[in-house]
Amino acid sequence: MVLGRHKGLAASLFSRLEYLWSSCSGPVSAQSDLYRLTYAIELLKSQGWVNAAVSDRDWDNEALLVQEYSDTNGLLVRKSALTGGFSDEGKLVAPVEFLVTGNLSACMGVFQAHILSAIILASNRLALQPEQ
């Protein structure tokens, strides 16, 4: 009985390590939408961007958010849209809107480089769109 449990743990560990290896060494286009978004956000953060997931209440007060992040390049998203926009497998299943303070074209460039289908909605908003 104990041996069977250890085999199961070893198989589980192996599959996790295999996933980590493929996600780090494979082409970006082969990764899930959520993985590519996370990678894009990490790149933006390394360039000095601020990233924040905000509550629905805070999201509805755009003027306050813009004021709070006015002195920085920021990428803001509604928590509920982020959690509802992706399947358990990391596939984008619904549009996810972002509020961008700062350089919108630089943000779009990073999203495009990570094969994220984004459209500009306004001068400070973009949205990821699921594949049709």
Backbone torsions as a table, in degrees:
resi	resn	phi	psi	omega
1	MET	NA	-46.1	179.9
2	VAL	-65.2	-40.3	179.4
3	LEU	-60.2	-42.1	178.2
4	GLY	-61.4	-39.1	179.0
5	ARG	-66.0	-40.3	179.1
6	HIS	-65.8	-38.0	176.8
7	LYS	-62.7	-40.8	178.2
8	GLY	-63.8	-41.3	177.7
9	LEU	-65.8	-41.0	179.3
10	ALA	-63.9	-42.0	178.7
11	ALA	-64.5	-40.4	179.1
12	SER	-65.3	-44.4	178.4
13	LEU	-63.0	-43.3	178.8
14	PHE	-59.7	-44.4	-178.3
15	SER	-66.6	-35.1	177.0
16	ARG	-67.1	-44.0	178.3
17	LEU	-64.1	-39.2	177.1
18	GLU	-61.8	-41.9	177.6
19	TYR	-62.7	-46.0	179.8
20	LEU	-60.6	-43.5	179.8
21	TRP	-61.3	-48.1	-177.3
22	SER	-67.7	-34.7	-179.3
23	SER	-71.7	-26.7	179.8
24	CYS	-91.0	-26.0	-174.3
25	SER	-108.5	-16.7	-178.5
26	GLY	-81.1	168.7	178.2
27	PRO	-65.7	146.9	-179.5
28	VAL	-56.6	-37.8	-176.8
29	SER	-63.9	-19.6	-179.5
30	ALA	-85.7	-7.5	-177.5
31	GLN	-86.0	163.0	178.6
32	SER	-68.2	160.6	178.1
33	ASP	-57.9	-43.9	-178.5
34	LEU	-65.7	-39.4	177.4
35	TYR	-61.8	-46.5	-178.9
36	ARG	-64.5	-37.7	176.5
37	LEU	-64.1	-45.6	179.3
38	THR	-59.8	-43.3	178.9
39	TYR	-63.6	-41.9	178.6
40	ALA	-63.6	-42.9	179.6
41	ILE	-64.2	-40.9	178.2
42	GLU	-61.9	-39.0	177.4
43	LEU	-64.2	-45.4	177.9
44	LEU	-59.9	-43.7	179.1
45	LYS	-60.9	-37.4	178.9
46	SER	-67.6	-18.6	177.6
47	GLN	-96.9	11.5	175.5
48	GLY	96.2	3.4	179.1
49	TRP	-73.9	150.9	173.2
50	VAL	-102.2	137.3	178.0
51	ASN	-121.7	134.4	179.0
52	ALA	-146.0	136.8	170.7
53	ALA	-101.8	121.2	-172.6
54	VAL	-112.1	158.1	179.2
55	SER	-69.4	162.0	177.2
56	ASP	-59.0	-39.6	-179.4
57	ARG	-61.7	-46.9	179.3
58	ASP	-67.6	-36.9	-180.0
59	TRP	-60.1	-36.9	-177.8
60	ASP	-72.0	-7.8	177.3
61	ASN	-111.1	69.0	-174.9
62	GLU	-58.3	-40.5	-177.8
63	ALA	-58.8	-41.4	179.4
64	LEU	-67.2	-40.7	178.3
65	LEU	-63.8	-45.3	179.6
66	VAL	-61.5	-41.1	178.8
67	GLN	-65.4	-43.7	-178.1
68	GLU	-62.8	-35.4	-176.5
69	TYR	-108.9	18.2	-173.5
70	SER	-64.8	-25.0	-175.7
71	ASP	-97.4	16.1	-177.7
72	THR	-148.6	162.1	169.4
73	ASN	-79.6	118.1	-177.2
74	GLY	-131.8	147.0	176.7
75	LEU	-124.3	109.8	-175.6
76	LEU	-114.6	143.4	-179.7
77	VAL	-141.4	148.6	175.9
78	ARG	-75.6	127.1	-178.8
79	LYS	-53.8	-45.3	-176.2
80	SER	-65.3	-34.9	177.9
81	ALA	-69.7	-38.0	180.0
82	LEU	-66.5	-46.5	-179.0
83	THR	-71.8	-33.3	179.4
84	GLY	-84.7	-14.1	-175.3
85	GLY	-84.1	-9.7	-176.0
86	PHE	-125.9	143.4	175.2
87	SER	-76.6	172.6	176.8
88	ASP	-61.4	-23.9	179.5
89	GLU	-88.4	0.4	178.2
90	GLY	87.7	13.1	178.4
91	LYS	-86.1	135.5	175.7
92	LEU	-69.9	118.9	-176.3
93	VAL	-115.2	-10.5	178.6
94	ALA	-149.1	152.5	178.2
95	PRO	-58.4	142.5	176.1
96	VAL	-124.6	118.8	-176.3
97	GLU	-95.3	142.4	178.3
98	PHE	-123.7	143.7	170.1
99	LEU	-99.5	126.7	-176.7
100	VAL	-114.9	122.0	171.5
101	THR	-106.1	125.1	-177.4
102	GLY	110.8	-142.2	-169.1
103	ASN	-83.8	91.8	-178.8
104	LEU	-61.8	-40.4	-177.6
105	SER	-67.3	-34.9	176.8
106	ALA	-65.7	-40.7	177.7
107	CYS	-63.5	-45.9	178.5
108	MET	-60.4	-39.8	179.0
109	GLY	-61.3	-42.0	178.3
110	VAL	-67.4	-42.1	178.2
111	PHE	-61.2	-44.9	-180.0
112	GLN	-64.6	-38.6	179.1
113	ALA	-64.1	-23.8	179.8
114	HIS	-102.6	19.2	175.0
115	ILE	54.8	47.2	175.4
116	LEU	-106.8	123.7	-177.4
117	SER	-79.2	95.3	-177.7
118	ALA	-116.7	145.8	174.5
119	ILE	-125.3	149.2	176.9
120	ILE	-85.9	126.6	179.8
121	LEU	-97.1	-33.3	-178.9
122	ALA	-158.4	-178.8	-176.5
123	SER	-64.6	-16.4	179.6
124	ASN	-133.9	20.9	-178.9
125	ARG	-137.2	141.2	171.6
126	LEU	-139.1	163.1	-179.4
127	ALA	-139.8	138.2	169.5
128	LEU	-80.4	137.5	-178.3
129	GLN	-117.4	131.0	176.5
130	PRO	-65.1	154.0	176.3
131	GLU	-67.3	145.0	-180.0
132	GLN	-81.7	NA	NA
